């Protein structure tokens, strides 16, 4: 994919989602803004509806102007949907539920439109064992704290 994960990687020139958003904020506001995401993604993992928080010196009644300015400065693969003022003690890490979806194609090839987002089995001799996969997935159902 286009990025080496979500989290900015200090001391490197690796392109990350957080790094690109922070660069866009700097281009608009001419000051460093640090954002904090609700979770991280690794290289090759995609997040839809990722939420982040930050403190910005911008009037809340002009958030649509800031959103437009950010979109103009971000690569096409990052599209902020909205900017919403929140209470100062709001935490994106604790306030957002996460849903993980994995897409696996058992065929030889994926559609060219989805190939970046789907794992394709290709010529693997073993087929997926859905019964075993369902049993393993049942251990992950519910609410868990994996941060420990």
C-alpha positions as CSV (number, residue, x, y, z in Angstrom):
1,X,0.0,0.0,0.0
2,X,1.0,3.6,0.0
3,X,2.1,3.9,3.7
4,X,4.3,2.1,6.2
5,X,1.5,1.9,8.7
6,X,-0.4,4.6,10.8
7,X,2.2,5.8,13.3
8,X,4.8,8.4,12.4
9,X,8.3,6.9,12.5
10,X,10.7,9.5,13.9
11,X,14.1,9.6,12.3
12,X,13.0,8.0,9.0
13,X,11.6,9.1,5.7
14,X,9.0,6.4,5.7
15,X,5.6,7.7,4.7
16,X,2.9,7.0,7.3
17,X,-0.7,8.1,7.6
18,X,0.0,10.1,10.8
19,X,3.0,11.7,9.2
20,X,1.1,12.8,6.1
21,X,-1.8,14.3,8.2
22,X,0.6,16.1,10.4
23,X,2.5,17.5,7.4
24,X,-0.9,18.7,6.0
25,X,-1.7,20.4,9.3
26,X,1.7,22.1,9.2
27,X,1.1,23.3,5.6
28,X,-2.2,24.9,6.6
29,X,-1.5,26.2,10.1
30,X,2.3,26.8,9.9
31,X,2.8,25.1,13.2
32,X,3.5,21.5,14.3
33,X,0.4,19.6,15.3
34,X,0.7,16.1,16.8
35,X,-2.3,13.8,16.3
36,X,-3.2,10.8,18.4
37,X,-5.0,7.9,16.6
38,X,-7.5,5.6,18.1
39,X,-5.2,2.7,17.1
40,X,-2.3,1.8,14.9
41,X,-2.2,-0.1,11.7
42,X,0.8,-2.0,10.3
43,X,2.1,-1.8,6.8
44,X,-0.4,-3.5,4.4
45,X,-3.3,-3.0,6.9
46,X,-6.1,-0.6,6.1
47,X,-8.3,1.4,8.4
48,X,-11.7,2.7,7.4
49,X,-13.1,5.3,9.8
50,X,-9.9,5.8,11.7
51,X,-10.3,8.5,14.4
52,X,-7.7,10.8,15.8
53,X,-7.5,13.7,18.2
54,X,-5.4,16.8,18.3
55,X,-5.4,20.3,19.7
56,X,-5.6,22.9,17.0
57,X,-5.8,26.7,17.1
58,X,-8.8,27.0,14.8
59,X,-12.3,28.4,15.4
60,X,-14.8,25.5,15.7
61,X,-17.3,27.3,13.5
62,X,-14.8,27.2,10.6
63,X,-14.0,23.4,10.8
64,X,-15.3,22.9,7.2
65,X,-12.7,25.4,5.9
66,X,-9.9,23.5,7.7
67,X,-11.2,20.2,6.4
68,X,-11.1,21.5,2.9
69,X,-7.6,22.8,3.3
70,X,-6.4,19.5,4.7
71,X,-8.0,17.5,1.9
72,X,-6.2,19.7,-0.6
73,X,-2.9,18.9,0.9
74,X,-3.3,15.2,1.5
75,X,-2.5,12.4,-0.9
76,X,-5.6,10.8,-2.5
77,X,-5.4,7.7,-0.4
78,X,-6.1,9.7,2.8
79,X,-9.5,11.3,3.0
80,X,-10.7,12.9,6.2
81,X,-14.5,12.8,6.4
82,X,-15.0,15.4,9.1
83,X,-13.4,17.5,11.8
84,X,-15.5,17.6,15.0
85,X,-14.8,19.7,18.1
86,X,-14.7,17.5,21.2
87,X,-14.5,17.9,25.0
88,X,-10.8,18.4,26.1
89,X,-10.8,15.1,27.9
90,X,-12.0,13.1,24.9
91,X,-9.7,10.1,24.1
92,X,-9.9,8.6,20.7
93,X,-8.2,5.4,22.0
94,X,-10.9,4.8,24.6
95,X,-13.9,6.2,22.9
96,X,-14.0,4.2,19.6
97,X,-14.9,0.6,19.1
98,X,-12.9,-1.4,16.5
99,X,-14.2,-4.0,14.1
100,X,-11.6,-6.1,12.2
101,X,-12.4,-7.6,8.8
102,X,-10.2,-9.9,6.8
103,X,-10.8,-10.7,3.2
104,X,-9.4,-13.9,1.7
105,X,-9.9,-15.0,-1.9
106,X,-9.5,-18.8,-2.4
107,X,-9.1,-18.3,-6.2
108,X,-6.0,-17.9,-8.2
109,X,-6.3,-14.2,-8.6
110,X,-8.2,-11.3,-7.1
111,X,-10.0,-8.5,-8.9
112,X,-7.6,-5.7,-9.9
113,X,-9.9,-3.4,-8.0
114,X,-9.5,-5.2,-4.7
115,X,-6.1,-6.9,-5.0
116,X,-4.5,-4.4,-2.5
117,X,-7.1,-5.2,0.1
118,X,-7.6,-9.0,-0.3
119,X,-5.3,-11.9,0.6
120,X,-5.4,-14.3,-2.4
121,X,-4.6,-18.0,-1.7
122,X,-3.4,-18.5,-5.3
123,X,-1.9,-21.9,-5.9
124,X,-1.8,-23.1,-2.2
125,X,-2.7,-26.8,-2.1
126,X,-4.5,-26.5,1.2
127,X,-8.0,-25.0,1.2
128,X,-9.3,-23.0,4.1
129,X,-11.0,-25.0,6.9
130,X,-13.9,-22.8,7.8
131,X,-14.9,-25.0,10.8
132,X,-11.5,-24.5,12.4
133,X,-11.4,-20.8,11.5
134,X,-14.8,-20.3,13.1
135,X,-13.7,-22.1,16.3
136,X,-10.5,-20.1,16.5
137,X,-12.4,-16.8,15.9
138,X,-14.8,-17.6,18.7
139,X,-12.0,-17.0,21.2
140,X,-11.7,-13.4,19.9
141,X,-15.5,-12.6,20.2
142,X,-16.5,-10.1,22.8
143,X,-14.8,-7.2,24.4
144,X,-11.1,-7.7,25.1
145,X,-8.2,-5.5,26.2
146,X,-5.2,-6.6,24.1
147,X,-3.0,-3.6,25.2
148,X,-1.5,-5.5,28.1
